[in-house]
Amino acid sequence: MQIYEHSKQQLIQICKDIKSCCVVVDSWSEKYTGINYCGIGLRFTDENFKLLSFVLGCYAYDAPSHAALHFREFVDSKLQEYNSQLDSSKFVISDNEPNMLAAFRDNCQRIGCSDHYLNKQLQHAFESSEIHLNKNIVENVNCTAAQNIFSLVKNIVVDIRRSHRQQQQSMKLQVYSGTRFNGALTMLDIFREVFYELSALLTNTKSMDSFNLIDKKSVDDICCFLQPFDEVIQSLSEDHRSTLHKVISYRQCLINNASNESCMAIANEHRLATILHPKLKNFECCHDEKENAISALKSAFDQHKVNILSPSSCVSKPH
C-alpha cells in the first residue's frame, strides 16, 4: 500500500507538468458478480518523444447510471485526483458506443479506438443478421455459411468445456468472448488445431451430430481470412510506441483484403499523424486519403496561427 501511495504521488507531480495527453477509458461488467468497472489510463510523450503509459486505476463504477453525464462526471472525478482535467488540449480514446460518444463530445478531443472498430466488424460478421450503417440505412449481413460454422463450433466448445473431456485434449479449447479482441479467431484457431482429436472425444454425445456438419477446410479458410485482422489488432495495441500513424495504411490493407471500407473510421488525427511520418507521408498505400490529409494539415496550421494571434495568448505572464 505504501508503494502504491508513493507511486501515486509521483504520478500526481508528473501530471502537473503535462500540457497534452491521451486519456484511455473503458468500462465493462463482470459476468458473474455483475459489478461494473471503469478503467482509466494515461499516455503522453516526454521531452525525448518517448511514449509513457500509466494505469490510473480500475475502479468499481458507483455512479447512479451509465448515462453519458454520470459517466463523464465519474471519469472527471478520478482525473481530478491526479490534478488533471479534460480540455481542448486533451485527447480521449474510448470505444464507440453511444454513451461514450456523448460523454466525451465536449471539452476534449475523442478518437475512436481502432481495435474496437475492428472487433465490432468481426462481431457483426458472426453474430448479426443486419447492421445499422446510420439511423436510416440498414444492411443485411451476408455471412450465413460462416455464421453457421461459428455457431456449431461455439456450442461444441461450450459443451466440452463443461465436461471432464477437456482434460483428454492436447490443447485447451477457448470459449468465445465478445469482449476479447478477435475472440472468434482465438476460438476457431484452437478448434482446428485439435479438430481430429474431437471425433473420438465426442462419440456417443449430442455434439457429435454438430461436429459432423463442420467442414475443416471451411474453418481453415475462416481463420486464414481473420489472420490479417488479428495482426492489425496486435500491432495497434502496442504499449511502448505510438500507433496513430499506422491506422490509415492498416485500414487500406484490410480493405484490400476484405473489400470492406467501413472496417475502421478515420479521423483527422490519423491523417495528421500519417502525413507527418517521414515514411508514410506520400500515402502510397491509399492515395485517396492524401488530399484529405493535406487539407487537415492546412487547417491545423491555420488554427495554430489563430491561437498565436488571439488576445489571450498575448497576455504577458507576471514575473
PyMOL commands that set and color helices and strands:
alter all, ss='L'
color gray80, all
select helices_A, chain A and resi 2-16+68-80+98-103+114-127+144-162+164-168+183-193+195-202+207-212+216-236+244-258+268-275+287-309+311-313
alter helices_A, ss='H'
color red, helices_A
select strands_A, chain A and resi 22-29+36-45+51-60+91-94+109-112+130-132+138-140
alter strands_A, ss='S'
color yellow, strands_A
deselect
rebuild
show_as cartoon
